[in-house]
Amino acid sequence: MAEEQEKDYTWYIAGVAIVAVIVLVVLLKKDETKHLQSGAVEQLQSETFQNLEKRKTSNVTGTEGN
């Protein structure tokens, strides 16, 4: 009489996979930008710029004697 129809879980599996990928991307993005919140990058940049300024001034003063 009435045949039982098999359930197709393809769309459920695809939906779960999409949600899992979105969650992983969000979590990895948070972890990737964590070092920016600590201020370490700003400190490193300021130290680098200070060292560059020292080099510029030492190069200028070193060539005046010639």
ChimeraX attribute file (.defattr): number of C-alpha atoms within 10 A of each C-alpha:
attribute: neighborCount
match mode: 1-to-1
recipient: residues
	/A:1	3
	/A:2	4
	/A:3	5
	/A:4	6
	/A:5	6
	/A:6	6
	/A:7	6
	/A:8	8
	/A:9	9
	/A:10	8
	/A:11	9
	/A:12	10
	/A:13	11
	/A:14	11
	/A:15	12
	/A:16	11
	/A:17	12
	/A:18	12
	/A:19	12
	/A:20	11
	/A:21	12
	/A:22	12
	/A:23	12
	/A:24	12
	/A:25	12
	/A:26	11
	/A:27	11
	/A:28	12
	/A:29	11
	/A:30	11
	/A:31	11
	/A:32	10
	/A:33	10
	/A:34	11
	/A:35	11
	/A:36	11
	/A:37	9
	/A:38	10
	/A:39	10
	/A:40	11
	/A:41	12
	/A:42	12
	/A:43	10
	/A:44	11
	/A:45	11
	/A:46	12
	/A:47	12
	/A:48	12
	/A:49	11
	/A:50	12
	/A:51	12
	/A:52	12
	/A:53	12
	/A:54	12
	/A:55	12
	/A:56	12
	/A:57	11
	/A:58	11
	/A:59	11
	/A:60	11
	/A:61	10
	/A:62	10
	/A:63	8
	/A:64	7
	/A:65	6
	/A:66	4
